[in-house]
Structure formats: structure tokens, C-alpha cells
């Protein structure tokens, strides 16, 4: 493990970011099981969870600022690691079920323990993460080694006492939600009532109660009677952050449907339909592929939602369905490379996107371990790189630029030399501070803005 921490000087919300930490192996040969497949902060931002293709969940906890180390902002250290899912085999369909963690979603903290949902392609699990740092001694009916005492030999009563011990973190499965999805689960989303949650696969969206594991309600079903007539699939789904009856789901056709569960038990008719008309002059063989939405996220305020397709990020006002209010080009320079990206299957990569805590900035990933940030107020944007080469303590991240042709400047990188095997698919933004987590293959990078 490599671990750095750093405190910068000055700064604000001007996209001046500094390297903070990197977690992961240095080896060039990356085991498939170690590749990070999801990243998620909890509601307070004090815990950060990652899932990988090996079915493991690693939780990092932010350390409190110490008087002994006044120049360090709280850094994230490993809090708990556990095996969430194991590989399975569906003998009925002769299908192998991967252990890969597709999504992690935290639940609001109700007591001293933390809870999260994790899912692979078929099974969702509710985990309780609790810690113990005290142990009881002085029992009346048993010895310190746990053996029962003879009651006839007990001549006095003792009051048990709690003694400090080394912290022990336990992860235990509280619920297992299985056998409800025929196709691969791509999304889970906790509802604002904190009692129910959604799970979505390619053709259906189900509504679960967190206390009930043996049944769920199917609220969206787009499977046609004849599968040969299938024209689109569900790519992502999310609950509204404040209205527990409202949710959205996106499709491979680049459309978003907003549904209201008060209208009908089966939301086969959407309340709102968001779609941007296609420019006929720009239509090509790849148009339908690159218009497929890979992620959809409501803003914290609930007024907007953000969608990510292959080349751009779009911000939609929930009150305006015919076009997005903001469009940000992520890597427009790849439009001329779509043919080669199609041949190496990169065109099917599913990039995620995220909001900052105040909804004033958004972030998403790209290739060559680049990630993009957009300021919605100033309309400025920046390209940064998650790399060990520039991950020195106290290092300020330098903006990267991609040259699309002609004479290349000194600090620019040619579009032909981009490494498409290095990609930032999963990112997360601290809900209250300018701290971001970026997953690059098997490494987790943590950056923070410049602080006073």
C-alpha cells in the first residue's frame, strides 16, 4: 500500500486540486479480481467504500484531525475489509454468476453501526458494519475463558466491568435479497423514506422493503412479449432525493423516464419523458451506441438530474423535458476515433458521473486515467490525471490538455497516444467537502482542493 497525505495553501473552488492519497498495489500486472468496480462515500463522508471484481468490499475511514499533526487533514485509512459476494453457478440456466460488486449504496446511520447495500449481477445484500473496543469481564456464571462455573460454588456476586480492548470491526450480512432479477442488476438506489430501495436490471425495476427479503414489487417492466422486438434496455435508475414516490430510469436509446409511483402500481407509463432531438447532420453508424446513457444522478437539491453518455455529460431541469439545460463535452476529440474504439469494445465502456455537495460542479471520467471537472457557475472545465508519477506529497495537480492535430504544444498529449486501457469509470465526491475519490484500475486516488 502507498499512502500520502498533504496540506496545501490558499485556494477555494477554483479547481486547484492537490494529491492526498493513493491506495493500491504498485505492480504493473493487475489481477482481474483487484480491479475496482464501484466507489461510494457515506452520507457524512467519513466512510468511503469500494467494491472490486473479486467480490470484496473495502471500507476506508477518515481519521480525525490530530493536534500532534496539525498540518494533516484527516486521511482515509482501511477500516474494514470483507468478502461480500462469492462466485456462483446457476445450474438451471448453466450460467456462471460473477462475484463482481456492481454497486454499493450506504444507508443513513441510525445507531453506532453503519449499514450498506452491495450487489453483484443477481443478489443484493444488506451489511451491518459495527465495531467493538470494549470487552466485559467479571461474569458470575462463567470464567474468563468462557467455561460455565458450578452454581453451587458461587459464594459472592460480582458486577461485570467493561475494559478497553483493541478495536475490532465486524461486517455481518443482515439481509439477502435474491431471486428477483432474471437479468444483470445495474443499479440500486435507496429511497428517501429510508425504508425502501430500487434495484434495476436490463428490463425491469423492482421496489424492495429493507425488512422483507422474500418478495419485491415489479414497478417497471419493458420486456416485450417477443424478445426479437426488443429495441432498448434499462441502463440506470435512481430514486429522487426528497420525494419517495418519484424515480427515474435511463435507457440505451438516450432517453430518461421519470415515474411517479402514486399514479399506478406498474409504472409502464412515465410522468415525464426526457429526450434531446438528434441532429440529422451528425448522424452516423455509431450514433445509437454513443447516445446510450451509462449513468443518471439526481442533484442533491432534487431540481436537476445529470446523465452521462459516451461523449458528454448533460444536466436536465426536471421541469423541461425537450432538451438539457447544460451540455458538457467530456472527450469530443474521440469522435474521430469511434471506429477503432468500436473495434476494441471501448465504445461500450460505462462511465459514471457525480455532483459535488452544493451541486455547483460535476465530475466524470475519461481515458488515459484522465478525469474531467466542470464548474456550472463559471462554465470552466479542467482535465486532471490520476497517476502515480505525479502523486507526490503536497503536489498540485496540473491541468492536462489533449492535442487533436496540428502542432502539439509542450504540455499537451496527442490523442493518438492516449492509453485506452487506463480509464476512470468510477468516481465519488465527498457530500460536504471538496474531497474526491477516483478509481483507476486497482488503485484508489483521493484528492482534495487547496486549503488555508
C-alpha positions in Angstrom: 0.0 0.0 0.0 1.2 3.5 -0.7 -0.2 6.3 1.4 0.5 10.0 1.2 -1.1 12.9 2.9 -0.8 16.6 2.2 -1.9 20.0 3.1 -1.9 22.8 0.5 -2.0 26.6 0.8 -4.6 29.1 -0.4 -7.3 28.0 -2.8 -11.0 27.7 -3.0 -13.5 26.5 -5.5 -11.2 27.3 -8.4 -10.3 23.7 -9.5 -6.9 23.8 -7.8 -6.6 20.2 -6.6 -3.9 18.5 -4.6 -2.8 15.0 -4.3 -3.8 13.4 -1.0 -3.6 9.6 -1.0 -3.4 6.6 -3.2 -4.3 3.1 -2.2 -3.4 0.0 -4.2 -0.6 -2.2 -5.4 2.3 -0.9 -7.5 2.6 -4.0 -9.7 2.2 -3.4 -13.4 0.4 -6.8 -13.7 -3.1 -6.2 -12.3 -5.1 -9.2 -11.2 -8.7 -9.1 -12.6 -10.1 -9.6 -9.1 -8.4 -6.4 -7.8 -10.0 -4.0 -10.3 -12.2 -1.5 -8.5 -15.8 -1.7 -9.8 -17.6 0.9 -7.6 -16.8 3.8 -5.2 -19.2 5.4 -2.7 -19.0 7.9 0.2 -21.4 7.5 3.0 -23.8 10.4 4.0 -21.3 12.1 6.3 -18.3 11.5 4.1 -16.4 9.9 7.0 -16.5 6.5 5.4 -15.6 5.6 1.8 -16.5 2.1 0.4 -15.0 0.4 -2.7 -16.1 -2.8 -4.3 -14.0 -4.9 -6.7 -14.3 -7.6 -9.3 -13.3 -10.2 -6.7 -16.4 -9.6 -4.7 -14.6 -7.8 -1.9 -15.7 -4.6 -0.2 -13.1 -2.3 1.4 -14.2 0.5 3.7 -11.9 3.4 4.5 -12.5 5.6 7.5 -11.4 9.2 7.7 -9.1 9.8 10.7 -9.8 12.8 12.9 -7.5 15.7 12.7 -4.8 15.4 15.3 -3.2 18.1 17.4 0.1 16.2 17.1 -0.2 16.5 13.3 -1.8 20.0 12.7 -0.7 20.1 9.1 -2.7 17.0 8.1 -6.2 16.9 7.0 -8.0 13.7 8.1 -6.7 11.0 5.8 -8.6 7.8 4.9 -7.3 4.5 6.3 -8.6 1.0 5.9 -11.4 0.4 8.4 -12.8 -2.9 7.3 -12.4 -5.5 4.5 -14.8 -8.3 3.9 -15.9 -10.7 1.2 -19.4 -9.6 0.1 -20.1 -12.0 -2.8 -18.8 -15.3 -3.9 -18.9 -16.8 -7.5 -22.0 -18.9 -8.0 -23.4 -21.1 -10.7 -27.0 -21.2 -12.0 -27.4 -24.9 -12.8 -30.9 -24.3 -14.3 -29.5 -21.9 -16.9 -25.9 -23.2 -17.0 -24.8 -19.7 -16.2 -21.9 -18.6 -14.1 -22.7 -15.7 -11.8 -19.7 -13.4 -11.2 -18.8 -12.2 -7.7 -18.0 -8.7 -9.1 -19.6 -5.9 -7.0 -21.7 -3.7 -9.4 -22.9 -1.1 -6.9 -22.6 -0.1 -3.3 -25.1 2.2 -1.6 -24.9 3.4 2.0 -28.0 3.7 4.3 -28.4 6.7 6.7 -26.8 5.9 10.0 -29.4 5.1 12.7 -27.2 4.0 15.6 -23.5 3.3 16.3 -23.3 0.7 13.4 -23.2 1.5 9.7 -25.2 -0.2 7.0 -24.7 -0.6 3.3 -26.2 -2.4 0.3 -23.9 -4.2 -2.1 -24.9 -6.1 -5.2 -23.5 -8.3 -7.9 -25.4 -9.4 -11.1 -28.1 -11.3 -9.2 -28.0 -10.9 -5.4 -28.3 -7.8 -3.2 -27.0 -7.9 0.4 -27.5 -5.6 3.3 -24.4 -5.5 5.5 -24.1 -4.2 9.0 -20.6 -2.8 9.9 -20.1 -2.4 13.7 -17.1 -2.0 15.9 -16.1 -3.1 19.4 -13.4 -1.5 21.5 -14.5 -2.7 24.9 -14.9 -6.2 26.5 -16.9 -7.3 29.5 -15.1 -9.1 32.4 -16.3 -10.3 35.8 -19.2 -12.6 34.9 -20.8 -14.5 37.7 -21.9 -17.6 35.8 -18.8 -18.2 33.7 -15.0 -17.9 34.0 -12.9 -15.5 31.9 -12.1 -18.3 29.4 -15.9 -18.8 28.8 -16.4 -22.0 30.7 -19.5 -22.2 32.9 -19.0 -22.1 36.6 -20.6 -24.5 39.1 -23.5 -22.5 40.6 -23.1 -24.2 44.0 -19.5 -22.8 44.2 -20.6 -19.2 43.7 -20.4 -17.5 47.1 -20.5 -13.9 46.1 -21.9 -11.7 43.3 -19.6 -9.6 41.1 -20.5 -6.6 39.0 -19.2 -7.1 35.4 -17.0 -4.3 34.2 -16.1 -3.0 30.7 -12.4 -2.9 29.9 -10.8 -1.3 26.8 -9.5 -3.6 24.0 -8.1 -3.2 20.5 -10.8 -2.0 18.1 -12.4 -4.9 16.2 -14.6 -4.2 13.2 -17.2 -6.8 12.2 -19.2 -6.9 9.0 -22.2 -9.2 9.1 -24.9 -9.8 6.5 -28.3 -8.8 7.8 -30.5 -9.4 4.8 -30.0 -11.2 1.4 -32.3 -10.1 -1.4 -32.2 -12.8 -4.1 -34.1 -14.5 -7.0 -35.8 -11.3 -8.2 -33.8 -10.5 -11.3 -33.6 -12.5 -14.4 -31.1 -10.2 -16.0 -28.0 -8.4 -14.6 -28.5 -5.8 -11.9 -27.0 -2.5 -13.0 -28.4 -0.1 -10.3 -29.5 0.0 -6.7 -30.8 3.2 -5.1 -32.0 3.9 -1.5 -35.3 5.8 -1.3 -35.7 9.0 0.7 -38.1 7.2 3.1 -35.1 5.1 4.1 -37.4 2.1 4.3 -37.4 1.0 0.6 -35.0 0.9 -2.3 -34.9 0.2 -6.0 -33.0 -2.4 -8.0 -32.8 -2.3 -11.8 -31.7 -4.8 -14.4 -31.7 -4.6 -18.2 -35.5 -4.9 -18.5 -37.1 -4.4 -15.1 -37.1 -2.2 -12.0 -38.1 -3.7 -8.6 -39.1 -2.0 -5.4 -37.9 -3.6 -2.1 -38.6 -3.1 1.5 -35.4 -3.3 3.6 -37.1 -5.6 6.1 -38.6 -8.0 3.6 -36.3 -10.3 1.6 -38.7 -12.9 0.1 -40.7 -10.6 -2.2 -40.4 -7.3 -4.1 -42.7 -5.3 -6.3 -42.1 -5.0 -10.0 -42.7 -1.3 -10.9 -41.2 -1.2 -14.4 -41.2 -4.0 -17.0 -40.1 -3.2 -20.5 -39.7 -6.8 -21.7 -41.6 -7.3 -24.9 -43.7 -10.4 -25.5 -41.4 -11.3 -28.3 -37.7 -10.7 -27.4 -36.9 -10.2 -31.1 -38.8 -6.9 -30.8 -36.5 -5.6 -28.1 -35.2 -2.2 -29.0 -33.8 -0.8 -25.8 -32.7 -1.8 -22.3 -32.6 0.0 -18.9 -29.1 1.3 -18.2 -29.5 3.0 -14.8 -32.2 4.0 -12.2 -32.3 6.3 -9.2 -34.7 7.5 -6.6 -35.5 11.2 -6.1 -33.5 12.5 -3.0 -36.6 14.1 -1.4 -39.8 12.6 -3.0 -40.1 8.9 -2.1 -42.7 8.4 -4.9 -40.5 9.6 -7.7 -37.7 7.8 -9.6 -36.0 7.9 -13.0 -34.5 5.3 -15.2 -32.4 5.8 -18.4 -32.2 3.7 -21.5 -29.8 2.6 -24.2 -31.6 4.9 -26.6 -30.5 8.0 -24.7 -33.9 8.7 -23.1 -34.8 9.2 -19.5 -38.2 8.5 -18.0 -39.4 10.0 -14.7 -42.1 7.9 -13.0 -44.5 8.6 -10.1 -45.4 5.5 -8.1 -48.6 7.3 -6.9 -50.0 7.2 -10.5 -50.0 3.4 -10.9 -48.6 0.2 -9.3 -46.9 -0.6 -12.6 -45.2 2.5 -13.9 -45.4 1.4 -17.6 -46.4 5.0 -18.5 -43.9 7.6 -17.4 -44.9 11.0 -16.0 -42.1 12.8 -17.9 -40.0 11.8 -20.8 -36.6 13.5 -21.4 -35.0 13.3 -24.8 -32.8 15.6 -26.8 -33.7 15.7 -30.5 -30.8 14.3 -32.6 -29.1 16.5 -35.2 -29.6 14.7 -38.5 -26.4 16.1 -39.9 -24.3 14.4 -37.2 -25.9 11.0 -37.5 -23.5 8.1 -38.1 -23.3 4.3 -37.7 -22.2 4.9 -34.0 -24.9 7.4 -33.1 -27.1 5.0 -31.3 -24.2 3.4 -29.3 -22.7 6.7 -28.1 -26.1 8.1 -27.2 -26.7 5.3 -24.7 -26.9 6.7 -21.1 -24.4 5.0 -18.7 -25.4 6.8 -15.6 -28.1 9.1 -14.2 -27.9 11.1 -10.9 -30.3 13.5 -9.2 -28.8 16.7 -7.8 -28.8 17.0 -4.0 -31.5 19.7 -4.3 -33.7 17.4 -6.4 -34.3 20.1 -9.0 -31.9 18.7 -11.7 -30.6 15.4 -12.9 -27.4 14.6 -14.7 -26.8 12.0 -17.4 -23.6 10.6 -18.9 -23.4 9.2 -22.4 -20.2 8.2 -24.2 -19.0 11.6 -25.2 -20.8 14.1 -22.9 -22.5 15.0 -19.6 -25.9 16.6 -19.7 -27.8 18.4 -16.9 -31.6 18.4 -17.2 -34.1 20.6 -15.4 -36.9 18.3 -14.2 -39.4 21.0 -15.4 -38.0 20.9 -19.0 -38.2 17.7 -21.0 -37.3 18.6 -24.5 -33.6 19.4 -24.1 -30.9 19.6 -21.4 -30.2 23.0 -19.8 -26.4 22.3 -19.8 -24.2 20.1 -22.0 -20.5 19.4 -21.3 -18.2 17.7 -23.8 -16.1 15.2 -22.0 -13.8 14.0 -24.8 -15.1 15.3 -28.0 -11.7 14.6 -29.6 -12.6 10.9 -29.6 -15.4 11.4 -32.2 -12.9 10.8 -35.0 -11.7 7.6 -33.2 -15.1 5.9 -32.8 -14.3 3.2 -35.4 -11.2 2.0 -33.6 -13.0 2.4 -30.2 -15.8 0.2 -31.6 -13.3 -2.5 -32.7 -11.6 -2.7 -29.3 -15.0 -2.5 -27.5 -14.1 0.7 -25.6 -17.1 2.4 -27.1 -19.3 0.2 -24.7 -17.5 1.5 -21.6 -19.9 2.7 -18.9 -18.6 6.0 -17.3 -20.2 7.3 -14.1 -20.7 10.9 -13.1 -21.2 12.7 -9.7 -22.2 16.0 -8.2 -20.3 18.0 -5.6 -22.1 18.7 -2.3 -23.5 22.0 -3.4 -24.5 20.9 -7.0 -22.2 23.6 -8.4 -19.7 21.3 -10.0 -19.8 17.8 -11.7 -17.1 15.2 -12.3 -16.8 12.3 -14.7 -14.0 10.1 -16.0 -12.2 9.6 -19.3 -9.3 7.6 -20.8 -5.6 7.7 -20.1 -6.6 7.9 -16.4 -7.9 11.4 -17.0 -11.0 12.8 -15.2 -12.9 15.9 -16.1 -14.5 18.5 -13.8 -16.9 21.2 -14.8 -17.9 24.3 -12.8 -21.6 25.0 -13.6 -21.4 28.7 -12.4 -18.3 29.8 -14.4 -18.6 27.2 -17.2 -14.9 26.5 -16.7 -13.6 23.0 -17.0 -10.4 21.1 -16.4 -8.8 17.8 -17.2 -6.8 16.1 -14.4 -4.8 12.9 -14.3 -4.8 10.1 -11.6 -1.2 8.9 -11.9 1.5 7.7 -9.5 4.0 9.7 -11.5 2.6 13.0 -10.2 1.3 11.7 -6.9 3.9 13.3 -4.7 3.1 14.7 -1.3 1.9 18.4 -1.4 1.8 18.1 -5.2 -0.7 20.4 -7.0 -2.4 18.6 -9.9 -1.5 20.1 -13.3 -4.2 20.6 -15.9 -3.8 18.2 -18.8 -4.6 19.0 -22.4 -5.1 16.7 -25.4 -3.9 17.8 -28.8 -6.2 16.9 -31.6 -3.9 17.7 -34.6 -1.5 20.1 -36.0 1.4 21.3 -33.9 1.4 19.9 -30.4 2.4 22.2 -27.5 4.9 21.1 -24.9 2.5 20.1 -22.2 -0.1 18.6 -24.5 -0.6 14.9 -25.1 -1.5 13.6 -28.6 -4.9 12.0 -29.0 -3.1 9.1 -30.8 -1.0 8.4 -27.7 -3.9 8.0 -25.2 -4.0 4.7 -23.4 -7.5 3.3 -23.7 -6.7 0.5 -21.2 -6.3 3.1 -18.5 -9.8 4.5 -17.8 -11.6 6.3 -15.0 -15.1 4.7 -14.8 -15.9 5.2 -11.2 -15.7 8.5 -9.2 -17.2 9.8 -6.0 -17.4 13.3 -4.4 -17.5 13.9 -0.6 -21.0 15.1 0.2 -19.8 18.1 2.2 -16.2 18.9 1.3 -14.1 19.2 -1.8 -12.6 15.7 -1.4 -12.9 13.3 -4.4 -12.2 9.6 -4.8 -11.2 8.3 -8.2 -10.8 4.6 -9.1 -8.1 3.8 -11.7 -8.0 0.1 -12.4 -6.8 -1.3 -9.0 -5.8 2.0 -7.4 -7.9 4.4 -5.4 -6.8 8.0 -5.6 -8.0 10.6 -3.1 -7.6 14.3 -4.0 -8.6 17.5 -2.1 -8.7 21.1 -3.1 -6.2 23.6 -1.8 -7.0 24.7 1.7 -5.8 27.5 4.0 
